[in-house]
Amino acid sequence: MISQSPPWPRYIALAGIWLLILAGLYIMNQQNSLLVHSLVEMFGVVVAGGIFMTGWNSRHFQDNNYFPFLGLGYLFVGLMEMIHFLSHPGLGVLAADKWSPNLAIELQIATRLIESVSLLIAPWFIGRKLKVGYIFSGYLMATSLGLSLSFSRRFLPIYFLEGRGTTALGKGSEIVICLILFASILYLIRKRREFDPQVVRLLLISIMMTIGSELTATFAISMDSYFMLTAHFLKLFSFYLIYKAIIEIGMMKPYQLLFRNLKQSEELFRESSNRCEVSLGQSKRELTIRNQISDIFLTVPDDRMYGQVLDIILKALDSQYGFFGYVNQDGEMVFASLTKDIWEACQMSCKKLVFSRQEWGGLWGQALIEHRTIRSNEPSMVPKGHIPITRSLIVPIIYQDKIIGEIAVANKATDYTDKDQELLEVIVNSKLAPILYARLESETREQERQKAEKALRAAYAELDQIFNTAADGMWVVDKNFTVIRVNNTLSVMAGLDQDKIVGEKCYRIFSGAACHTTSCPLIRILQGEDRVEYDVVKHTLDGREIFCLATITPFLAPDGELIGIVEDFKDISERKRMEEELRRAKEEEEAKYLRLVEQANDGVMIIQDEKLVFVNRAMTEIVGYRVEEMIGQPHWKFLAPECRDLLIERCRLRLAGQPVPSFYEAKFQAKDGVIKEVEISAGVIQYQAKAAILGIIRDISSRKRMEEELLKVQKLESIGLLAGGIAHDFNNLLAAIIGNLSLIEMYLKSGSGSIIETLKNTEIASQQARELTQQLLTFSKGGSPVRKAASVANLLRDAARLSLSGSNVTCRLYLPDDLWWAEIDEGQINQVINNLLINADQAMPGGGIIELRAENVVVRESDNLPLKGGEYIRVSVKDRGIGIPKEYLPHIFDPYFTTKQKGSGLGLAISYSIIKKHGGYITVDSKVGTGTIFSFYLPASSRQALAVEDVIEEEGVICGQGKILFMDDQEIIRNMAEEMLTDLGYEVELARDGHEAVEMYQKAHESGNDFDAVILDLTVPGGIGGSDVIGKLLKIDPEVRAIVSSGYSADPIMSEYERYGFKGVVAKPYKLEDLSRELHRVLKGSRGDRDEHGLKPPIEFANCCAASSGEEEK
């Protein structure tokens, strides 16, 4: 027994003694604080040594290694306390200035750290083996590390400053120690059942005193402060309490500390003995009941077994009512046995003995659901008509965590006790549950066996019915080829009764063979194949021939062993007959179509795997090869070289399902080398169960020749119309020019009249003649556009604003923000847009709306447009005017064709020519009374203009200076140019042809007096023109500045002059202003002694002429 607490007088005496001790220490501290410090430290060393001795000497008497471990820890704590005591500066034993300025504080922190860790770890060794060597080594290393760090000046910082108190690092260290001590308190509380309660209380208070001592010391600002004295007092209490817990109890009451486990074992043994004596008599009773129940389960049938078991339990528990039930396969509770008079006594209207899972109710249902025994000594709530239940005890029968039944007893004269519940639970769990489970499992297996046999018989009957009524003939043959079963269908097919087939060899039934052959398909099943199919013709005994599709599969036993072969015969005689009729019909159809193809006037060829697999007679006549020369050859072998790549690609795309034109023109090369123009209609077909291309070839060479002749006639008609228009326009212009010149001559003779006004009229007429020739050149094969990247949207906006200025129509623009750019000649495209807008304006004399629309489109080859596939800009001009009659539409783009009184008839023809030369296409769609839509396509550009060319901002004539070589074969042109250039301020030398120009330039270059610029006529009849001269000049002087000039502005050199080495271009006829501005542009930055621009400052031409006239007068 644990000793009782001391009486109150003893407590009072003990408190008085402690008050005297503390008062004495306080007074002593006033006189000599070092002495108080020494007494407290020495008391701690003594207690630590005592703890070690007590724990160490008791280690052999208990399996609780808490105290031996703690004793070993306090051995090193005492050692550290001793060194800490010696390190006090007042003793002078260990000089602080020799080691560390905070040596005493550092040693105290190290000591408390070892003590706190020991108290935290010690409970872990309860019930564990203590390996003294490892523990001692660990403490030795920890103590050595603490001492080495404390006696080092280098590693540890300052923890305490006299007059200022504990530093932040010192306070942090103390907090860490307190946290470890607090954790040791929690761990000790968790293990408190392993100790005497008085020991636990003393240890917990001791640890809390240590925590208070450490925290109080952090408030001290000097070693002699009251906070430090309070810390010493708390430390003194802590050592005293741990002394009481371990040393005093260990010496005075050792059994409470050393023999705690033995005492507990004795008490447990005593309680167990008492229980055994109480239950010994009860065990004999339980054994008798269990033996009786076992006999009943083993010997009594089901109809009486449950009742007899219930009777034994009712008698054992002195109960009036009861039931014994089990849970069937469907999860229903079946009351197999009830007390004899319970059924008659129950007056409920819906009495039954089987309850589904949803109907489990009352206390018996609760016991089943919750898997626990329910004992009630209170009257139970029951339905109306049910017998009254005053007391009840219900035990569920559970086996392997599964509810299999339930036993309940009720209405005992006295309350059901714990012994009653224990008796019934023991009977249920030890005997009834396993025997009932085995009985139910046996019944379940028997029911399942009977159910399986029934299902097997039904399945066998069903299979037998299916086998005998199957539409296919079937038989089963054993491994010796003997028929062991045959169905009715096969019996009818063979013309024999089933009993004459069964037992016979299979090969004798249809073929009548004496033995099987090695080619028999049944052998393949015997060799391990899973399925064999083959066509076979069976000959019956009555002479009939039956076509069959036979399928053979193995007939396996449940263990996978081959026991026979199943052969299925599907009668396909009717299908074979139909296939034969279809084959003959197909051959007749093919022959008929072949005759049609052979007699066709168009060529027919079939291409498969890029080779010809069929050609007809007409195809051989087109190319001049025989059939055998063409079959098997690559189809492209007979194409003209320029068509091969295109048609090979189209064949590939067509077979891949890509959209390509199905009707197009091509060229074949005949055997004699003649090129045949053809029309091809192509498509994909299935030829001999494989994809192929069918091509219908029509020779259109004759038609093409006729079209060319017709085109020539149409061209002659157009030329006649053009010549008439040109003659008309030029005669009008010449009449104005000649008339005005006659007036000038008359005015000069008479000295009267307005010569200047007449000259202006003459110049206007000449300018109109120039524009007419330019339009004709654009319409002709020449007139190549000078292209650059430009915004079509900007052109459309400007054209709509300028062309319809002053008109009574409204123009609506539909321009997307992302409209692509195009590589175009802005002037020519602007002319096209103007022509279309003016036409639309004139088509609506009463006013209306013109829709000007542009959009980005992607043209594909399948779009049936005469354009290459790619990205285009489509521009549409739509009016709501009078429309164009259908008969006029074919001639709408012919020159000088017009239905209007205004205009020359060249606008649409020129527009057509410009768009065509830009790689585009123009279309017209019109309906009389509704309106007209003109649309043209321009190839889109992948880049936009990065910069705009410098534009000369000066207006009028620009004079200059320098040396110019002018070459032209026409004297009148040379003289005119000399006079122009001289008036502009230049020095001029003239050459009649290219040879003379080269000689003059070479002499000037060799003499060092180079020409600043050369103006060359492009064409010189009978001599070399500018195109040849420029090459020679570049060899003489790579820096030559040459300007090309020609009256044929459609020449490619005129539109791409820089490509040929020229620096500038001026088209005939040109005005003085045109010539001066081009020279100004070319001579910018030229070599020679000139100003920064290479020219004189620009002046007005009139001033230049006036200056020249002045000089002549001088």
PEUR-V164273 format. One record per helix or strand of 2 or more residues. SS is the DSSP state (H for helix, E for strand). FROM is the first residue (numbers start at 1). LEN is the number of residues. If there is no record, write none. Layout:
ss-><SS	SS>
from-><FROM	FROM>
len-><LEN	LEN>
//
This chain:
ss-><H	H	H	H	H	E	E	H	H	H	H	H	H	H	E	E	H	E	H	H	E	E	E	H	E	E	H	H	H	H	E	E	E	H	E	E	H	H	H	H	E	E	E	H	H	E	H	E	E	H	E	H	E	H	H	E	E	E	H	E	H	E	H	E	H	H	E	H	H>
from-><8	33	66	103	132	160	165	168	192	197	226	254	260	302	321	333	342	354	357	362	374	392	402	418	473	482	488	498	506	522	531	545	562	573	603	611	617	627	635	641	663	675	691	701	755	788	792	809	821	826	848	861	870	886	907	921	931	963	971	987	994	1013	1026	1042	1052	1057	1064	1072	1101>
len-><24	25	21	23	19	2	2	23	3	21	27	5	40	15	7	6	4	2	3	9	3	8	9	52	5	5	7	4	4	5	9	12	10	27	6	5	7	4	4	15	7	12	9	50	25	3	12	7	4	17	12	3	10	6	11	7	11	5	13	5	13	5	11	5	4	4	4	11	13>
//
